[in-house]
């Protein structure tokens, strides 16, 4: 058996699974999933939202490419495997509740399956925006 190198960076996942300290912080929905909000590392735009279970998160943490769980197909998928529009991981953060991941990526090509840069292009719902002088509690 080899002794771990104390100078090596700690990792939240290995080939065997998620680090137990990380796994204990996760709060999954009833389907065992976490929401993954994906943000462009260069300009902080929200590109898309996906879903991850522990295995998708482990794959993402250990490969440098984002893996999701497809709720409609019930299978894992890596962004870019068929389209070439790859998401390279820059960082992953867990929110304070432990139920949402913020995945910062270098996006290659379109992020949305419609071929647009973000899944939120053209989605503005026209909410009322009050001027700061009218914002009272």
RARAPE-V279705 format. One record per residue. RES is the residue in one small letter. PSI is psi in degrees with one decimal (999 if undefined). Layout:
RES_PSI + RES_PSI
This chain:
x_137.3 + x_149.7 + x_133.3 + x_144.4 + x_115.6 + x_-18.4 + x_-14.0 + x_144.8 + x_144.7 + x_144.1 + x_145.8 + x_-1.8 + x_152.3 + x_179.3 + x_-27.6 + x_-23.5 + x_-171.2 + x_147.7 + x_132.1 + x_-32.6 + x_-39.4 + x_-47.9 + x_-36.0 + x_-18.0 + x_-14.5 + x_137.0 + x_101.2 + x_158.1 + x_-176.6 + x_-21.5 + x_3.7 + x_21.0 + x_157.8 + x_143.3 + x_135.4 + x_107.8 + x_123.5 + x_126.3 + x_139.4 + x_126.3 + x_-26.2 + x_-36.3 + x_4.7 + x_14.2 + x_142.8 + x_122.8 + x_-43.1 + x_173.0 + x_134.2 + x_-173.1 + x_141.5 + x_141.3 + x_-174.9 + x_-38.2 + x_-41.6 + x_-39.7 + x_-43.1 + x_-46.4 + x_-41.7 + x_-44.1 + x_-29.4 + x_-10.5 + x_-19.3 + x_-0.1 + x_148.5 + x_129.4 + x_138.4 + x_167.1 + x_125.0 + x_115.4 + x_-32.4 + x_-34.4 + x_-9.6 + x_52.5 + x_161.1 + x_147.8 + x_143.3 + x_127.7 + x_125.5 + x_-11.0 + x_-34.1 + x_-31.5 + x_-23.3 + x_-1.1 + x_78.0 + x_147.0 + x_113.7 + x_127.0 + x_131.8 + x_-39.2 + x_159.9 + x_129.6 + x_145.7 + x_134.4 + x_171.7 + x_-25.3 + x_-13.4 + x_14.2 + x_0.1 + x_137.2 + x_140.5 + x_112.5 + x_113.0 + x_129.3 + x_157.3 + x_110.2 + x_128.4 + x_113.8 + x_-164.0 + x_142.1 + x_-28.9 + x_147.0 + x_-15.4 + x_-2.8 + x_10.7 + x_163.0 + x_-34.7 + x_151.5 + x_-7.3 + x_9.0 + x_130.1 + x_13.9 + x_9.3 + x_128.0 + x_1.8 + x_40.6 + x_148.7 + x_128.4 + x_113.1 + x_141.1 + x_150.8 + x_-32.4 + x_-18.6 + x_2.5 + x_103.8 + x_151.5 + x_999
